[in-house]
Amino acid sequence: MGLIGGGIFLLIMIISVPALVIGIGLTQFRPWARVAGIVLSALDLLGFPFHTILGIYGLWVLLNRETERLFGIPGTRVA
């Protein structure tokens, strides 16, 4: 039983750590985190129904022009 529980714990950690790192990067407005967040949101679209909703919201927020300005993406101007 301990081996199965340990395996499940390890699997959940492997899946969760990238999302945690991206979330920390997003709170610090790192441009790489925005791109990684877009990729993660696109992958979330595959999980129906809750992940699909989160993926759509993530794409909507991260692809917004105001968000590009917040992350200081070159080529966007601040009005």
The 8 nearest C-alpha neighbors of each residue, nearest first, counted from 0:
[[1, 3, 2, 4, 5, 6, 7, 8],
 [2, 0, 4, 3, 5, 6, 7, 8],
 [1, 3, 5, 0, 4, 6, 7, 8],
 [2, 4, 6, 0, 5, 1, 7, 8],
 [5, 3, 1, 7, 6, 2, 8, 0],
 [4, 6, 8, 2, 3, 7, 1, 9],
 [7, 5, 3, 9, 8, 4, 2, 10],
 [6, 8, 10, 4, 9, 5, 11, 3],
 [7, 9, 5, 11, 6, 10, 4, 12],
 [10, 8, 6, 12, 7, 11, 5, 13],
 [9, 11, 7, 13, 12, 8, 6, 14],
 [10, 12, 14, 8, 9, 13, 15, 7],
 [13, 11, 15, 9, 14, 10, 16, 8],
 [14, 12, 10, 11, 15, 16, 9, 17],
 [13, 15, 11, 12, 16, 10, 17, 18],
 [16, 14, 12, 18, 13, 17, 11, 19],
 [15, 17, 19, 18, 12, 13, 14, 20],
 [18, 16, 20, 19, 15, 21, 14, 13],
 [19, 17, 21, 15, 16, 20, 22, 39],
 [18, 20, 22, 16, 17, 21, 15, 23],
 [19, 21, 17, 23, 22, 18, 16, 24],
 [22, 20, 24, 18, 32, 19, 23, 25],
 [23, 21, 19, 25, 24, 20, 18, 26],
 [22, 24, 20, 26, 25, 21, 19, 27],
 [25, 23, 21, 32, 27, 22, 29, 26],
 [26, 24, 28, 22, 27, 32, 23, 29],
 [25, 27, 23, 24, 28, 22, 29, 21],
 [26, 28, 24, 25, 29, 23, 22, 32],
 [29, 27, 25, 70, 26, 24, 30, 69],
 [28, 30, 32, 24, 31, 27, 25, 70],
 [31, 29, 33, 32, 70, 28, 34, 72],
 [32, 30, 34, 33, 29, 35, 24, 36],
 [31, 33, 35, 24, 21, 29, 30, 25],
 [34, 32, 36, 30, 31, 35, 37, 25],
 [33, 35, 37, 31, 36, 32, 38, 30],
 [34, 36, 32, 38, 37, 33, 39, 31],
 [37, 35, 33, 39, 34, 38, 32, 40],
 [38, 36, 40, 34, 35, 39, 58, 41],
 [37, 39, 35, 41, 36, 40, 42, 34],
 [38, 40, 36, 42, 41, 37, 35, 43],
 [41, 39, 54, 43, 37, 42, 38, 57],
 [40, 42, 38, 43, 39, 44, 54, 37],
 [41, 43, 39, 44, 40, 45, 38, 54],
 [44, 42, 54, 40, 50, 45, 41, 46],
 [43, 45, 51, 54, 42, 41, 46, 50],
 [44, 46, 43, 42, 47, 51, 50, 41],
 [47, 45, 50, 51, 44, 43, 48, 49],
 [48, 46, 51, 49, 50, 45, 44, 52],
 [47, 49, 51, 50, 46, 52, 44, 45],
 [50, 48, 52, 51, 47, 53, 46, 54],
 [51, 49, 46, 53, 43, 52, 48, 47],
 [50, 52, 44, 54, 48, 49, 47, 53],
 [51, 53, 55, 49, 50, 54, 56, 48],
 [54, 52, 50, 56, 51, 55, 57, 49],
 [55, 53, 40, 43, 57, 51, 44, 56],
 [54, 56, 58, 52, 57, 53, 59, 51],
 [55, 57, 59, 53, 54, 58, 60, 52],
 [58, 56, 54, 60, 59, 55, 40, 61],
 [57, 59, 61, 55, 60, 56, 62, 37],
 [58, 60, 56, 57, 62, 61, 55, 63],
 [61, 59, 57, 63, 58, 62, 56, 66],
 [60, 62, 58, 63, 59, 57, 66, 37],
 [63, 61, 59, 60, 58, 64, 66, 67],
 [62, 64, 66, 60, 65, 61, 59, 67],
 [65, 63, 67, 66, 68, 62, 75, 61],
 [66, 64, 68, 67, 63, 69, 62, 77],
 [65, 67, 69, 63, 68, 64, 61, 70],
 [68, 66, 64, 70, 65, 69, 72, 71],
 [67, 69, 71, 65, 66, 70, 72, 75],
 [70, 68, 66, 67, 71, 65, 28, 72],
 [69, 71, 28, 67, 68, 30, 72, 66],
 [72, 70, 68, 69, 73, 67, 30, 75],
 [71, 73, 67, 70, 68, 75, 74, 30],
 [74, 72, 75, 71, 76, 68, 67, 70],
 [73, 75, 72, 76, 71, 68, 67, 77],
 [76, 74, 73, 72, 68, 77, 67, 71],
 [77, 75, 78, 74, 68, 73, 72, 71],
 [76, 78, 68, 75, 65, 69, 71, 67],
 [77, 76, 75, 68, 65, 64, 69, 67]]
